[in-house]
């Protein structure tokens, strides 16, 4: 029984882990790498056709964003997730594919002028549709038999609507091991969703550590402090621009803003206009406004049952078209703009930053984690100038970072989660955190008597013998390879195509000799053409 670490190892994005048990290869998450975490153009580090089952902890793209690529490259099985996660994935994967296609079109337009060969998107909307067709919903607390010897259960992780920690029981040679994958563990007292549910026992735990080295600000400061920023900015005639993850964070902010308006905390413009400028966020908000029984906390259920709409209030608008989006920066009316992406790496938010960053009367409010190497991280770290759409923009706007609004548990929250186990697991694998955070949290676990290990990318653990078989690729080696890989995305796609070809070959095992001979001749002819 082996565990292989394929992503978010001493990094935050690209979560992907593979459990080999009972003759099956079970993938837990298959996320997109973002910012400086991106490696070899997000190429899969394994053969897609060799994966038998997929379990998804939640819908955020850093946990789900390579599912269409997986299907594109030959995965033919089911994708298991909670019902709410399936609903969100159906819109998020399509949106991600649209961005992939749009970005590639823009790159190719520039590339043609420079005489470069055209590139292909990582995956298309058609690939995303194919992935969505493979979604299989389950409920919290439901035990699902995945195959002979392997079953799993989803437990509410309190991070996002439908988010889960995954409990897996695998039995080989009469011996059962229980492995828990935490997913992203939620912060306490978030609006709409419930607090994280705790798990009592496990032999092995794969645990996130995003905020493993720090504590959040007190939750009581959320709404008044945010209202003060709104009040000062709107009174000065500026816009409040909030780069917000379209799913989860945007809906939480709408919940807060509704309460802010009810309490009339923004005195300069009590009924200030709020624009949600993200078609994806608008679609996600419809899901959040549906039947939330089984997912929402008691306060939200009471609001809904009382006849109120927790995500609706006066002067709230959504922008569907790009023309509506552009108009937000042309009418001169001070407003609050919520737009994605949350790390400012793509989408309409980059246009809003271009039009507002240079204005000292404006504010940019960050309400989520900013991965290293992203534009959001640069702004938080104090960059005085940034480049947007080929133009250098001075940063004169006020930059605010509301760390307390994180959807991730902080260090005390993580310790509370791992401390819920009645007996210490045999080993805790610490993942999904920048190297400093992951190592710091692992050190704290060791001080508390846990056997903690921070794996490298492609590390391999033998769970039966409880030992590390392969150390994987250290971060410094990975960083040097990433520097080279940016110039070789075309080769990365070629390598991925080769992986897919091997998968197709394996799928044809046992086929008619006549067909196999024809296939072989075609491959030999192709090799003869390019072996030069």
C-alpha angles and dihedrals in degrees: 000000000000138000119206123193112219103165149006090037108150083344134080107228133055098048110195131148130171125209116197110200139139091007092303134110108218119190120206107201127339105210134181117252112233137193115348090349090075112115128187093344093302091297114172111252092216140041109278092209090060093062113097104185139013129206118188120203095198145337103261110123094238086064101034109019098104096051092100089050090051091053091043090056096051113284107148105175138090128288111218123203140135117285094254091049090052090051092051094043090055089066100029097054092048090049092049090051091050089053091048091053094044094048091049092050090052092047092049091049090056092040094055090057088052094046095248126150113258118258130217126231118257086247138340137235087259090058090049090051089052090052092049089054089061095056115120115189125217134176132244110270094017114131110219123195103223096182139321106316098008130087133160142196132199120224124190109263094188094226105106136354104292095006116151147186109225122226114197127188114196122183121197126167091353094306123112124206123189116211121186122200107197097202109195110333112220132234119249124261097015115163121260100002129074127255117264115284115228129233122217106203144024140148093215132016128198103199137184121235106184093139097020093132103045147043129236124240116263111287092227090073096062104096104029093048093046090048090053091056090049092047096050094044098046092045089055091052096252135128126247107224116194118189098209135175104250094226119053105352096056091052092048090052091051088053090052094045091051089056091043090056094045089055092042091228095156099072099177093059109008094181096040118174117255122196125195101203102187126087088205092054090049091053092046091050089058089057091048089051093054131079105325098172108133092025111048128077123249095260092056093046089052091051091050094045089048089063097255126126107228093204100044132082141143121297093019114142137178126211115217103169132052088238090059089047093052091048091063090073095043107054097067093224113136109241148153114256121195111191139156153274098063094211093044092241098125144352134051096320090079091061091050091050091050090055098041111029093079093052113091092202091062130083132212112204120197115202103172145044116296113207120222112272096025125120089243091057091049091054093047090049090057107260109176094201133027133181119239123175090346093307126111111233124197115227106229100139121100110264116211126184114197099194092172090067092068118131088214126088114248125227096286089046092051091048090049090053096049090040091062092077111105091217126023113260115246089248139359117211109206113211142148098058137098110266095259093049095044094048092046092051093046088052091053091049091052090051087055093052101263123133098234128181130184107209127211123228109289093012113155126213126194103217095187093057094029095230139118111253098182128019094210127211116326117231094248091055091046091051092053090050091049090056090056095041095062089072094047106054090127090057089047090058090046090052090049090051088053090052090052091050090055089051091052090050091053092048089056094056108129094024125138113293091232092056093044091051091051091048090049092051091051092052092047091050090051092049092048090053096051103030095099 
